[in-house]
Structure formats: C-alpha cells, structure tokens
Amino acid sequence: MKKKLIGLLILLVVFVVVLTACGGGKKSVAIGPPASETNNVSKLILKSYGVDDKDYKPFLEGFGDAADGVQDGNIDVSIGILGLPAASIESLQASVGDVKMLGLSDKAIEYIEKNSGYKKLTIPKDTYDFLTEDINTVTAYAILLGNTDTIDEEMGYELAKSMIENASENTHAQAKQMILENALRGAEGLLIHPGAKKYYEENGLKVENEVAQLKADAKTRKKEFVLGTGSQGGTYYPLGGEMANLWNKYIDGVHVTNTETGASVENLSSIRDGLMDLGMSVHVPAQQALKGEAEFKGNTVENAAFIGHIYPEVIQIVTREKSKIKSLDAIK
C-alpha cells in the first residue's frame, strides 16, 4: 500500500510539473511588446471580456513574430493594430490556409469606446479572401509626430508636404491613405507643428489645434534624423522606410533613418527623452502622452507635435480554425 501511495504521489508531481510547463492549459495570446500600444489595447480588449492576466499565457511579441507563433501552433490568438488589408495576415493565410479572424461583441466594443479613444469599425468580408462575414472591431489612427526640439518650422512644413504630395510614389498599400482630405485625422486633442499647420492651411484645411512652441531652429538644424516605427512584421516599419526614402529624396540636406522599435509608446517616450526626432504612433497614446495619463503618468511628453495622419489603425485578432476558438470568451 505504501509503495502504491508513493507511486501515486510521484505521478501527481509529474502531472503538476507537466501541466505547469504547458501553461496549465491556458490559451497563449500574443498581446504585443511591453510598452507598446498593442500591449495596452490588447489588455483593454481582454478586460472587456472579463479576461484577467492570470487567465492566459501572454506572448510579448510584435505581430510579425506572433504570426509565426500562430503558424507554428505555439500561439493560439494574436492581437494586432494593423492597416487594412494587413500583408502579415495575408502571408499567414497563404502559409496555413485556415486563418480565422475574431470579431468583437457589441458589449466589448461599448466597453472599449467608453474606456479609450478607439471607435467601432466593420471590416468588410471582401478585405481578406478567407473571411465569410463582416467583422466588427475598433479602430484608431496612425499619425506622425515630430520632436519640437529638433524639427524646425521649415522642416515640419516639408515633412507634411512630402507626405501628401509624394504619397503616390510610396508603394506601401497604406500610403493611399495619406491624402489631404485625411491629413488631420487623429489630430484631435494634440498640439500641431507650426510647419504642418502652415502647409495644411495653405491648401485649404481649417486647423483648430493649439500650435506647439518650437525650440528647433533651421539655422542649427542637424542633418541626420531618426524616425521611430515599429516591428518589422507590422505596418509601421516598411511604410516608415518608404516615407523616409521619399523625405531623403525631396528634402534637401536631410537624411532620415527609420528604426525598428516597440512602436507608439516607445516612440513617444524616445521623443520626450531626446532620442528620436520623428515617431509613428496611434493617436490614442499620443493624447495620453500629452496629458500625462496611462503609460505616461508622471512622464508627460511636452515636445511632440502632430505633423500628419498616416492611415487608419484597425484592431485585428486572428487565430486558426484548428484552434476551435470562436470568441475571446474562450480565453477564460
């Protein structure tokens, strides 16, 4: 009897160890890198379904690496803030052939709208060839911010002008969103760069934002500038690379280098700390940065000014048919 009890105890210990190693049966969810807007909004989305941190196994990956994890079966669900359509999702579908996109419930959308600057958006079923119905989700805007300590008025003007007037030379799918009619999307509640304001008003737009005060001066302008983008598997990095190439082509005496980052929150923090001249961001954390809220509580970003809208940022949540997950409720 004693030997049997010892044997059972050993089996129990082995079972617990294996269960722990496997995450206790919890679903694995890619919620974006630490200090990123993807990470912040992913937690908000999961909270809207009553899912706490303890309910799932988090993967802190950019969407490109997360998509690889979904493909390999190591990640059950991946949450991303991406343009429509997202090349990384199309690539994932081409590789596995059974991508499933999860929509958000009306209750979840109501919660997210109440607790953030995100708004409801419907992804049409013809956006991706694997969709069989429209998908309800939420969206924000990707914007470009300039460091008021290093981006002088003339350069701010040229940056905004090039974004609009040379967008047709940018081969990235999201570049078609950089048109004058969209230029002020996402600017609400932000300081605007005086150079950008001048360009937009010259072209007939009404700008009501408070104008940022500049320390930057064209007489002391440096020649090398850094643009913070996002992960290589997302939208920011390749789109930002093409934007930088066009600025280098059309703005004399200036060289902009795009760099891979954790995206919005890291870019805003780097602008604040003087480590970055330009940064791509979702407009929601940019508003929080100016007010010193959320990730920026006690660390207000006062030297970041709106230069222009880039494209709509859409929350897209993917899994695979083989996962049998039909809703984020299944994470609990």
Sine and cosine of phi, psi and omega as CSV:
sin_phi,cos_phi,sin_psi,cos_psi,sin_omega,cos_omega
0.00,0.00,-0.68,0.73,-0.01,-1.00
-0.88,0.47,-0.65,0.76,0.02,-1.00
-0.90,0.43,-0.62,0.78,0.01,-1.00
-0.90,0.43,-0.65,0.76,0.01,-1.00
-0.90,0.44,-0.68,0.73,0.03,-1.00
-0.88,0.47,-0.67,0.75,0.02,-1.00
-0.89,0.46,-0.67,0.75,0.02,-1.00
-0.91,0.41,-0.62,0.79,0.03,-1.00
-0.90,0.43,-0.67,0.75,0.03,-1.00
-0.88,0.47,-0.70,0.72,0.03,-1.00
-0.88,0.47,-0.62,0.78,0.00,-1.00
-0.91,0.42,-0.68,0.73,0.02,-1.00
-0.89,0.46,-0.70,0.71,0.02,-1.00
-0.87,0.48,-0.67,0.74,0.00,-1.00
-0.88,0.48,-0.70,0.72,-0.01,-1.00
-0.90,0.44,-0.68,0.74,0.01,-1.00
-0.88,0.48,-0.73,0.68,0.00,-1.00
-0.90,0.44,-0.67,0.74,-0.01,-1.00
-0.90,0.44,-0.65,0.76,0.03,-1.00
-0.90,0.43,-0.69,0.72,-0.01,-1.00
-0.89,0.46,-0.49,0.87,-0.02,-1.00
-1.00,-0.03,0.15,0.99,0.02,-1.00
0.99,0.13,0.30,0.95,0.06,-1.00
0.90,0.43,0.44,0.90,0.00,-1.00
0.98,0.18,0.08,1.00,0.00,-1.00
-0.95,0.32,0.51,-0.86,0.09,-1.00
-0.96,0.29,0.59,-0.80,0.05,-1.00
-1.00,-0.09,0.78,-0.62,-0.08,-1.00
-0.79,-0.61,0.81,-0.58,0.07,-1.00
-1.00,0.09,0.90,-0.44,-0.10,-1.00
-0.91,-0.40,0.17,0.99,0.04,-1.00
1.00,-0.05,0.34,-0.94,-0.04,-1.00
-0.90,0.44,0.42,-0.91,0.09,-1.00
-0.85,0.53,0.50,-0.87,0.02,-1.00
0.86,0.51,0.60,0.80,0.09,-1.00
-0.82,-0.57,0.41,-0.91,0.05,-1.00
-0.92,0.39,-0.53,0.85,0.06,-1.00
-0.85,0.53,-0.69,0.73,0.01,-1.00
-0.89,0.46,-0.71,0.70,-0.02,-1.00
-0.89,0.45,-0.76,0.65,-0.08,-1.00
-0.95,0.30,-0.50,0.87,0.06,-1.00
-0.87,0.49,-0.70,0.72,0.01,-1.00
-0.91,0.41,-0.60,0.80,0.04,-1.00
-0.91,0.42,-0.68,0.73,0.02,-1.00
-0.88,0.47,-0.74,0.67,0.00,-1.00
-0.89,0.45,-0.61,0.79,0.03,-1.00
-0.90,0.44,-0.54,0.84,0.01,-1.00
-0.91,0.42,-0.31,0.95,0.06,-1.00
-0.97,-0.23,0.13,0.99,-0.01,-1.00
0.97,0.23,0.33,0.94,-0.01,-1.00
-1.00,-0.07,0.87,-0.49,0.02,-1.00
-1.00,-0.08,0.23,-0.97,0.00,-1.00
-0.82,0.58,-0.57,0.82,-0.07,-1.00
-0.96,0.27,-0.19,0.98,-0.10,-0.99
-1.00,0.09,-0.18,0.98,-0.06,-1.00
-0.56,-0.83,0.23,-0.97,0.04,-1.00
-0.99,-0.17,0.93,-0.36,-0.09,-1.00
-0.99,0.17,0.63,-0.78,0.16,-0.99
-0.90,-0.44,0.86,-0.50,-0.09,-1.00
-1.00,-0.09,0.92,0.40,-0.08,-1.00
-0.89,-0.46,0.46,-0.89,0.21,-0.98
-0.93,0.37,0.26,-0.96,-0.15,-0.99
-0.91,0.42,-0.52,0.85,0.01,-1.00
-0.88,0.47,-0.77,0.64,0.04,-1.00
-0.92,0.40,-0.59,0.81,0.01,-1.00
-0.90,0.43,-0.62,0.78,0.03,-1.00
-0.89,0.46,-0.60,0.80,0.07,-1.00
-0.89,0.45,-0.63,0.78,0.02,-1.00
-0.92,0.40,-0.61,0.79,0.08,-1.00
-0.90,0.43,-0.67,0.74,0.01,-1.00
-0.88,0.47,-0.67,0.74,-0.04,-1.00
-0.98,0.18,-0.18,0.98,-0.03,-1.00
1.00,0.06,0.11,0.99,0.00,-1.00
-1.00,0.08,-0.29,0.96,0.03,-1.00
-0.83,-0.55,0.77,-0.64,-0.03,-1.00
-0.99,0.13,-0.67,0.74,-0.06,-1.00
-0.67,-0.74,0.66,-0.75,0.06,-1.00
-0.81,-0.59,0.76,-0.65,0.00,-1.00
-0.95,-0.32,0.79,-0.62,-0.03,-1.00
-0.68,-0.73,0.45,-0.89,0.14,-0.99
-0.95,-0.30,0.95,-0.30,-0.19,-0.98
-0.64,-0.77,0.29,-0.96,0.10,-0.99
-0.98,0.21,0.18,-0.98,0.03,-1.00
-0.91,-0.41,0.77,-0.63,-0.24,0.97
-0.97,0.24,0.36,-0.93,0.01,-1.00
-1.00,-0.07,0.84,-0.54,-0.03,-1.00
-0.87,0.49,-0.56,0.83,-0.03,-1.00
-0.92,0.39,-0.54,0.84,0.05,-1.00
-0.96,0.27,-0.65,0.76,0.06,-1.00
-0.88,0.48,-0.64,0.77,0.02,-1.00
-0.91,0.41,-0.65,0.76,0.03,-1.00
-0.89,0.46,-0.69,0.72,0.03,-1.00
-0.89,0.46,-0.63,0.77,0.02,-1.00
-0.89,0.46,-0.51,0.86,-0.04,-1.00
-0.99,0.13,-0.65,0.76,-0.13,-0.99
-0.95,-0.31,-0.47,0.88,0.07,-1.00
0.96,0.27,0.12,0.99,-0.01,-1.00
-0.63,-0.78,0.59,0.81,0.02,-1.00
-0.91,0.40,0.67,-0.74,0.08,-1.00
-0.83,-0.56,0.76,-0.65,0.05,-1.00
-0.98,-0.18,0.75,-0.66,-0.01,-1.00
-1.00,-0.10,0.76,-0.65,0.07,-1.00
-1.00,-0.01,0.21,-0.98,0.04,-1.00
-0.98,-0.21,0.61,-0.79,0.02,-1.00
-0.96,0.29,0.32,-0.95,0.04,-1.00
-0.86,0.51,-0.63,0.78,0.01,-1.00
-0.90,0.43,-0.67,0.74,0.01,-1.00
-0.91,0.41,-0.68,0.73,0.00,-1.00
-0.89,0.46,-0.66,0.75,0.04,-1.00
-0.87,0.50,-0.67,0.74,0.01,-1.00
-0.91,0.42,-0.70,0.71,-0.04,-1.00
-0.91,0.41,-0.68,0.73,0.02,-1.00
-0.89,0.45,-0.60,0.80,-0.03,-1.00
-0.94,0.34,-0.50,0.87,-0.13,-0.99
-0.94,-0.35,0.20,0.98,0.01,-1.00
-0.35,-0.94,-0.04,-1.00,0.05,-1.00
-1.00,-0.05,0.12,0.99,0.01,-1.00
-0.97,0.23,0.55,-0.83,-0.01,-1.00
-0.81,-0.59,0.42,-0.91,-0.03,-1.00
-0.88,0.47,0.64,-0.77,0.09,-1.00
-0.58,-0.81,0.60,-0.80,0.08,-1.00
-0.95,-0.30,0.83,-0.56,0.07,-1.00
-1.00,0.08,0.90,-0.44,0.00,-1.00
-0.89,0.46,0.57,-0.82,-0.07,-1.00
-0.91,0.42,-0.32,0.95,0.02,-1.00
-1.00,0.08,0.09,1.00,0.04,-1.00
-0.92,0.39,-0.64,0.77,0.03,-1.00
-0.78,-0.63,0.56,-0.83,-0.05,-1.00
-0.94,0.33,-0.24,0.97,-0.02,-1.00
-1.00,-0.03,-0.15,0.99,0.01,-1.00
-0.97,0.23,0.65,-0.76,0.04,-1.00
-0.93,-0.38,-0.08,1.00,0.02,-1.00
-0.41,-0.91,0.29,-0.96,0.08,-1.00
-0.91,0.41,0.49,-0.87,-0.04,-1.00
-0.87,-0.48,0.83,-0.55,0.06,-1.00
-1.00,0.07,0.76,-0.65,-0.01,-1.00
-0.50,-0.86,-0.34,-0.94,0.06,-1.00
-0.75,-0.67,0.34,-0.94,-0.07,-1.00
-0.62,-0.79,0.33,-0.94,0.14,-0.99
-0.64,-0.77,-0.35,-0.94,0.00,-1.00
-0.78,-0.62,0.65,-0.76,0.16,-0.99
-1.00,0.08,0.74,-0.67,-0.04,-1.00
-0.73,-0.68,0.25,-0.97,0.08,-1.00
-0.95,-0.32,0.75,-0.66,0.03,-1.00
-0.88,-0.47,0.58,-0.82,0.02,-1.00
-0.89,-0.45,0.56,-0.83,0.06,-1.00
-0.98,0.22,0.89,-0.45,-0.06,-1.00
-0.94,0.34,-0.17,0.98,0.06,-1.00
-0.99,0.10,-0.32,0.95,-0.08,-1.00
-0.78,-0.62,-0.30,0.95,0.00,-1.00
-0.98,-0.21,0.98,-0.22,-0.04,-1.00
-0.97,0.24,0.12,-0.99,-0.10,-1.00
-0.87,0.49,-0.71,0.70,-0.01,-1.00
-0.88,0.47,-0.67,0.74,-0.01,-1.00
-0.93,0.36,-0.63,0.78,0.06,-1.00
-0.85,0.52,-0.63,0.78,0.04,-1.00
-0.89,0.46,-0.73,0.68,-0.04,-1.00
-0.93,0.37,-0.59,0.81,0.03,-1.00
-0.89,0.46,-0.74,0.67,0.00,-1.00
-0.90,0.44,-0.69,0.72,0.00,-1.00
-0.87,0.50,-0.72,0.69,-0.02,-1.00
-0.91,0.41,-0.63,0.78,0.01,-1.00
-0.84,0.55,-0.64,0.77,-0.05,-1.00
-1.00,0.10,-0.78,0.63,-0.19,-0.98
-0.99,0.16,-0.33,0.95,0.00,-1.00
-0.92,-0.40,0.19,0.98,-0.03,-1.00
-0.88,0.48,-0.47,0.88,-0.01,-1.00
-0.91,0.41,-0.33,0.94,0.03,-1.00
-1.00,0.03,-0.16,0.99,0.00,-1.00
-1.00,0.07,0.87,-0.49,-0.11,-0.99
-0.99,0.12,-0.13,0.99,0.01,-1.00
-0.93,0.37,0.62,-0.79,-0.07,-1.00
-0.84,0.54,-0.55,0.84,-0.06,-1.00
-0.98,0.20,-0.18,0.98,-0.01,-1.00
-0.89,0.45,-0.41,0.91,-0.01,-1.00
-0.92,0.40,-0.24,0.97,0.03,-1.00
-0.99,0.13,-0.24,0.97,-0.06,-1.00
-1.00,0.06,0.96,0.30,0.02,-1.00
-0.85,-0.53,0.33,-0.94,-0.08,-1.00
-0.84,0.55,-0.62,0.78,-0.03,-1.00
-0.88,0.47,-0.45,0.89,-0.02,-1.00
-0.99,-0.15,-0.08,1.00,-0.27,-0.96
-0.82,0.58,-0.52,0.85,-0.07,-1.00
-0.98,-0.20,0.12,0.99,0.08,-1.00
-0.89,0.46,0.74,-0.68,0.01,-1.00
1.00,0.05,-0.01,1.00,-0.04,-1.00
-0.99,0.11,-0.22,0.98,-0.08,-1.00
-0.82,0.57,0.79,-0.62,0.07,-1.00
0.98,0.18,0.11,0.99,-0.04,-1.00
-0.92,-0.39,0.41,-0.91,0.17,-0.99
-0.95,0.30,0.62,-0.79,0.04,-1.00
-0.96,-0.30,0.60,-0.80,0.03,-1.00
-0.94,0.34,0.73,-0.68,-0.05,-1.00
-0.87,0.49,-0.51,0.86,0.04,-1.00
-0.93,0.37,-0.66,0.75,0.04,-1.00
-0.92,0.40,-0.68,0.74,0.02,-1.00
-0.84,0.54,-0.71,0.71,0.00,-1.00
-0.86,0.50,-0.69,0.72,-0.02,-1.00
-0.91,0.42,-0.72,0.69,-0.05,-1.00
-0.91,0.41,-0.64,0.77,0.00,-1.00
-0.94,0.35,-0.57,0.82,0.08,-1.00
-0.88,0.48,-0.43,0.90,-0.05,-1.00
-0.96,-0.27,0.37,0.93,0.20,-0.98
1.00,-0.01,0.08,1.00,0.02,-1.00
-1.00,0.03,0.55,-0.84,0.06,-1.00
-1.00,-0.10,0.89,-0.46,-0.04,-1.00
-0.95,-0.30,0.87,-0.48,-0.05,-1.00
-0.95,-0.32,-0.05,1.00,-0.02,-1.00
-0.92,0.39,0.46,-0.89,0.16,-0.99
-0.91,0.41,0.66,-0.75,-0.06,-1.00
-1.00,0.03,0.72,-0.69,-0.01,-1.00
-0.95,0.32,0.55,-0.84,0.09,-1.00
-1.00,0.00,0.73,-0.68,-0.08,-1.00
-0.98,-0.21,0.64,-0.77,0.25,-0.97
-0.99,-0.12,-0.40,0.91,-0.04,-1.00
-0.92,0.40,0.60,-0.80,-0.01,-1.00
-0.71,-0.70,0.73,-0.69,-0.02,-1.00
-0.86,0.51,-0.48,0.88,-0.04,-1.00
-0.93,0.37,-0.45,0.89,-0.02,-1.00
-0.92,-0.40,0.34,0.94,-0.04,-1.00
-0.88,0.48,0.72,-0.70,0.09,-1.00
-0.99,0.15,0.13,-0.99,-0.07,-1.00
-0.98,-0.21,-0.43,0.90,-0.05,-1.00
-0.96,-0.29,0.79,-0.62,-0.02,-1.00
-0.80,-0.61,0.49,-0.87,-0.01,-1.00
-0.91,-0.41,0.77,-0.64,0.08,-1.00
-0.95,-0.31,0.87,-0.49,0.08,-1.00
-1.00,0.09,0.76,-0.65,-0.05,-1.00
-0.88,-0.47,-0.95,-0.32,-0.01,-1.00
-0.32,-0.95,-0.42,-0.91,0.00,-1.00
-0.97,0.22,0.43,-0.90,-0.05,-1.00
-0.90,0.44,-0.42,0.91,-0.01,-1.00
-1.00,0.07,-0.07,1.00,-0.01,-1.00
-0.99,-0.10,-0.36,-0.93,-0.03,-1.00
-1.00,-0.05,-0.62,0.79,-0.10,-0.99
-0.83,0.55,-0.74,0.68,-0.15,-0.99
-0.89,0.46,-0.81,0.59,0.00,-1.00
-0.93,0.37,-0.61,0.79,0.03,-1.00
-0.92,0.40,-0.69,0.72,0.03,-1.00
-0.88,0.47,-0.57,0.82,0.03,-1.00
-0.89,0.46,-0.66,0.75,0.02,-1.00
-0.95,0.32,-0.61,0.79,0.06,-1.00
-0.87,0.49,-0.70,0.72,0.01,-1.00
-0.88,0.47,-0.67,0.75,0.01,-1.00
-0.87,0.48,-0.63,0.78,0.00,-1.00
-0.95,0.30,-0.61,0.79,0.09,-1.00
-0.88,0.47,-0.68,0.73,0.00,-1.00
-0.89,0.45,-0.52,0.86,-0.01,-1.00
-0.97,0.24,-0.61,0.79,-0.17,-0.99
-0.95,-0.31,-0.22,0.97,0.03,-1.00
-0.95,-0.31,0.93,-0.38,-0.10,-1.00
-0.90,0.44,0.66,-0.75,0.12,-0.99
0.95,0.32,0.28,0.96,-0.05,-1.00
-0.80,-0.60,0.66,-0.75,0.10,-1.00
-0.77,-0.64,0.87,-0.49,-0.01,-1.00
-0.95,-0.30,0.77,-0.64,0.05,-1.00
-0.92,-0.39,0.81,-0.58,0.08,-1.00
-1.00,0.06,0.61,-0.79,-0.04,-1.00
-0.78,-0.63,0.57,-0.82,0.02,-1.00
-0.96,0.28,0.73,-0.69,-0.01,-1.00
-0.61,-0.80,-0.07,-1.00,0.12,-0.99
-0.99,0.13,0.18,0.98,0.07,-1.00
0.98,0.19,-0.60,-0.80,-0.30,-0.95
-0.70,0.71,-0.88,0.47,-0.12,-0.99
-0.90,0.44,-0.68,0.73,0.03,-1.00
-0.90,0.43,-0.65,0.76,-0.02,-1.00
-0.90,0.43,-0.69,0.72,0.02,-1.00
-0.90,0.44,-0.67,0.75,0.02,-1.00
-0.91,0.42,-0.62,0.79,-0.01,-1.00
-0.94,0.35,-0.59,0.81,0.10,-1.00
-0.89,0.45,-0.73,0.69,0.02,-1.00
-0.83,0.55,-0.66,0.75,-0.09,-1.00
-1.00,0.05,0.09,1.00,0.05,-1.00
0.97,0.23,0.32,0.95,-0.04,-1.00
-0.99,-0.13,-0.09,1.00,-0.10,-0.99
-0.53,-0.85,0.57,-0.82,-0.02,-1.00
-0.99,-0.15,-0.56,0.83,-0.02,-1.00
-0.69,-0.73,0.55,-0.84,0.00,-1.00
-0.52,-0.85,0.66,-0.76,0.10,-0.99
-1.00,0.00,0.62,-0.79,-0.07,-1.00
-0.40,-0.92,0.47,-0.88,0.25,-0.97
-0.94,0.34,0.58,-0.81,-0.09,-1.00
-0.93,0.38,-0.41,0.91,-0.04,-1.00
-0.90,0.43,-0.81,0.59,0.05,-1.00
-0.91,0.42,-0.43,0.90,0.07,-1.00
-0.91,0.42,-0.65,0.76,0.07,-1.00
-0.90,0.44,-0.67,0.74,0.00,-1.00
-0.90,0.43,-0.61,0.79,-0.01,-1.00
-0.89,0.45,-0.66,0.75,-0.01,-1.00
-0.93,0.38,-0.55,0.83,-0.03,-1.00
-1.00,0.00,-0.17,0.99,-0.05,-1.00
0.95,0.31,0.63,0.78,-0.04,-1.00
-0.93,-0.36,0.20,-0.98,0.07,-1.00
0.79,0.61,-0.84,-0.54,-0.03,-1.00
-0.89,0.46,-0.29,0.96,-0.10,-0.99
-0.95,-0.31,0.29,0.96,0.03,-1.00
-0.88,0.48,0.85,-0.52,-0.04,-1.00
0.99,0.14,-0.02,1.00,-0.02,-1.00
-0.68,-0.74,0.83,0.55,-0.02,-1.00
-0.84,0.54,0.62,-0.78,0.06,-1.00
-0.98,-0.19,0.96,-0.27,-0.10,-1.00
-0.98,-0.20,-0.13,0.99,-0.09,-1.00
-0.92,-0.40,0.44,0.90,0.05,-1.00
-0.91,-0.40,0.79,-0.61,-0.04,-1.00
-0.81,-0.59,0.60,-0.80,0.00,-1.00
-0.92,0.40,0.76,-0.65,0.08,-1.00
-0.93,-0.37,-0.62,0.78,0.03,-1.00
-0.03,-1.00,0.35,-0.94,0.10,-1.00
-0.98,0.21,0.59,-0.81,0.03,-1.00
-0.94,-0.34,-0.88,0.48,0.03,-1.00
-0.26,-0.97,0.31,-0.95,0.07,-1.00
-0.93,0.37,0.71,-0.70,0.03,-1.00
-0.99,-0.15,0.87,-0.50,-0.10,-0.99
-0.90,-0.44,0.77,-0.63,0.09,-1.00
-0.94,0.34,0.84,-0.54,0.02,-1.00
-0.78,-0.63,0.82,-0.57,-0.10,-0.99
-0.89,-0.45,0.88,-0.48,-0.07,-1.00
-0.84,-0.55,0.50,-0.87,0.13,-0.99
-0.61,-0.79,-0.29,-0.96,0.09,-1.00
-0.82,-0.57,0.48,-0.88,0.01,-1.00
-0.82,0.57,-0.59,0.81,-0.04,-1.00
-0.91,0.42,-0.33,0.94,0.01,-1.00
-0.96,0.28,-0.36,0.93,-0.03,-1.00
0.92,0.40,0.22,0.98,0.03,-1.00
-1.00,0.09,0.85,-0.52,-0.04,-1.00
-0.95,-0.31,-0.24,0.97,-0.03,-1.00
-0.36,-0.93,0.38,-0.92,0.06,-1.00
-0.91,0.41,-0.22,0.98,0.12,-0.99
-0.85,0.52,-0.47,0.88,-0.05,-1.00
-0.94,0.33,-0.20,0.98,0.00,-1.00
-0.95,0.31,-0.50,0.87,-0.04,-1.00
-0.93,0.38,0.00,0.00,0.00,0.00
